């Protein structure tokens, strides 16, 4: 038996069954078309935030070749090594900021050009920040016809004859099926699901896809089989820039993916501040990881997350909580009093920089605690404990992790707890549940799906078009030849 042909038949049958018809005209497929009306077609969303949209714009906007190349070169400069930055900065100035240059950008103001030239010797992180803002601002003001009115469905051919159709709202296979699906009938809160899906960061275990069946809401997240790691910083800044307070940072919630990248999970306690809000009240749930101001019942801001960051870093370096001995059982009231009034004792194994960063983060006075200020965590980044770290390259995922998990090992205490699919049974569904499911749908072409298509090379293999963007022959329905009834090959 030809197992390859059998696999193709099974794959095609599953694909056609999922679509409900050969031409995609069944009711289920048509219901998805309404999601196109929910697309955010603004330039920032389509051409900056959407990975595939950004690629298509930079490749297709030939009449704006100069600004697009400047955009790319600035991003390359931001990720460059310190030793290469001065040379790259000089090249950018010669190509785009000199009036005699072929790609001179007229939209740049004299003040912006002067600021770059004066700060060239420093070659700092923010050297081209204003320039990039001007580039995006000029492209944002392009005539409306440069942005498509709708995102068409794209039909592609994958492994053998197994096809994937980019139908808005439908689930897709991910990384060879390496995803963890969780069915949650009436479990959790809609706010948590929306926060999980909305935050796109390589440092957060985000919701990749969400879809619903007749009885279940399915949340698909990347499986993190590398275990957990007791340190993290950039995810805090990302969440706080989105006005989200995490409130549950601890070693168990900081995980490693297959490549050794750190990500934070479980936004169950996360809360999003409203536009007119600066502080909030509430309570944490993990003893030993709750900031003093939160224990006192006062209003608090993002500073509580940096206290828990200090506790987490202390545990990583000392293998114990700073407010109790390892293995010691302490009553909640006693632990609460220790956090609010006690003094942290540092082991001799702590370096001076390690002691300094932890003592700063564990500061009981909020106004003296380093953290998220003026929209960044630069105050913490500048600490000697983090010297030598190239933050932009770390943020972009370019730096190689110090530890890469073995892909053949599952880092879990109980292997029986790791399942491909889990569900909660015996829960009745009513109208409020269905409303919750609808609000939790990840909608059209999620960003994690786009990133996956690019990273796995599928986008590059399939993004091949004919002359002037015409559909290539192998994607035209009329060009698909009728398959022979027999696979036997006869040689005359």
Secondary structure, DSSP 8 states (H G I E B T S, - for coil): --HHHHHHHHHHHHHHHHHSSSSS-SHHHHHHHGGGGG---SHIIIIIISHHHHHHHHHH-GGGHHHHHHHHHHHHHHTS-HHHHHHHHHHHIIIIISTTSTT--TTS-HHHHHHHHHTTTT--TTTTHHHHHHHHHHHHTS-GGGS-SS----EEE-STT-EEE--TT-----GGG-EEEEE-TT-S-HHHHHHHHH---TTB--EEEEEE-SS-EEEEEE--TT-B-S---HHHHHHHHTTEE-----GGGEEE-TTS-EEE---TT-EE--TT-S-B-----STT---HHHHTT--B-THHHHHHHHHHHHHHHHSS-TTS-TT----HHHHHHHHHH------TT--HHHHHHHHHHT-SSGGGS---BTTB-HHHHTSGGGTT--HHHHHTT-S--S----TT----S-GGG--SEEE--S----HHHHHHHHHH---SS-HHHHHHHHHTTHHHHH----GGG---GGG-GGG-----S-------
